[in-house]
Amino acid sequence: ETHIGIVAAGYGDGFFRSASSKAKVLINNRKVNVIGRVSMDSLAIDLNQVPNAKVGTPVKLFGDGLPVEDLADAAGTIPYEIFTSLNPRTVTLTED
């Protein structure tokens, strides 16, 4: 049995389709696999290693603990292309 989470981010937000089934995201300080195809507005993740995840648990697409270079490698591109693909609807948080 696989527990799947749906993340409200997809290629419309700058998470490349070419990273489908290759990228990882960070949830509750654990790296988990993106599974299946990245769609325009969502992507699916494997939550088997994160049993305490629930609706509303923040998901980090890249950042501290998950370098943007990892996403770029999974997508077959460079970090700058990832950064320039982000749009205003992508929630970004910065830390000092």
C-alpha positions as CSV (number, residue, x, y, z in Angstrom):
1,E,0.0,0.0,0.0
2,T,1.4,3.4,-1.0
3,H,0.3,6.6,0.7
4,I,0.3,9.4,-1.9
5,G,0.2,13.1,-1.3
6,I,-0.9,15.7,-3.8
7,V,1.1,19.0,-3.8
8,A,-0.5,22.1,-5.2
9,A,2.5,22.9,-7.5
10,G,3.3,21.8,-11.0
11,Y,4.9,22.9,-14.3
12,G,2.7,26.0,-14.2
13,D,4.6,27.0,-11.1
14,G,8.1,26.2,-12.5
15,F,8.4,22.6,-11.5
16,F,9.4,21.1,-14.8
17,R,7.5,18.2,-16.3
18,S,10.8,16.6,-17.2
19,A,11.4,16.0,-13.5
20,S,8.5,13.6,-13.4
21,S,9.3,10.5,-11.3
22,K,12.9,11.7,-10.9
23,A,12.8,14.6,-8.5
24,K,12.4,14.7,-4.8
25,V,10.8,17.2,-2.5
26,L,11.2,17.8,1.3
27,I,8.3,17.3,3.7
28,N,8.8,17.2,7.5
29,N,12.6,17.3,6.9
30,R,12.5,14.1,4.8
31,K,13.2,13.8,1.1
32,V,10.5,11.9,-0.7
33,N,10.0,10.9,-4.3
34,V,7.8,12.7,-6.9
35,I,5.8,9.9,-8.5
36,G,4.1,9.9,-11.8
37,R,3.8,12.9,-14.1
38,V,4.0,16.5,-13.0
39,S,0.8,18.2,-14.2
40,M,0.2,21.9,-14.7
41,D,-1.1,22.6,-11.1
42,S,-0.1,19.5,-9.1
43,L,2.4,16.7,-8.5
44,A,2.1,13.5,-6.5
45,I,4.6,12.4,-3.8
46,D,5.2,9.2,-2.0
47,L,4.4,9.6,1.7
48,N,5.2,6.1,2.9
49,Q,8.3,7.5,4.8
50,V,6.3,10.4,6.3
51,P,3.4,8.9,8.2
52,N,2.7,12.1,10.1
53,A,2.1,14.2,7.0
54,K,-1.4,15.6,6.7
55,V,-3.3,18.1,4.6
56,G,-1.6,21.5,4.9
57,T,1.9,20.1,5.8
58,P,4.4,22.4,4.0
59,V,6.3,20.9,1.2
60,K,9.7,22.4,0.1
61,L,10.4,22.1,-3.7
62,F,14.0,23.2,-3.2
63,G,15.9,25.2,-0.6
64,D,17.8,24.5,2.6
65,G,18.2,20.7,2.8
66,L,17.3,20.3,-0.9
67,P,19.5,22.2,-3.3
68,V,17.9,23.6,-6.5
69,E,20.7,21.8,-8.3
70,D,19.0,18.5,-7.4
71,L,15.8,19.6,-9.1
72,A,17.7,21.0,-12.1
73,D,19.5,17.7,-12.5
74,A,16.3,15.7,-12.3
75,A,14.8,18.1,-14.9
76,G,17.8,18.0,-17.2
77,T,18.4,21.7,-17.0
78,I,20.3,24.3,-14.9
79,P,19.3,26.1,-11.7
80,Y,18.9,29.4,-13.4
81,E,16.2,28.0,-15.7
82,I,14.4,26.8,-12.6
83,F,14.6,30.2,-11.0
84,T,13.4,32.1,-14.1
85,S,10.4,29.7,-14.4
86,L,9.0,30.6,-11.0
87,N,5.9,32.8,-11.2
88,P,4.0,35.0,-8.8
89,R,1.6,32.1,-7.7
90,T,4.6,30.1,-6.5
91,V,4.8,30.6,-2.7
92,T,8.3,31.5,-1.7
93,L,9.7,31.8,1.8
94,T,13.1,33.2,2.6
95,E,15.0,32.9,5.8
96,D,17.6,35.2,7.3
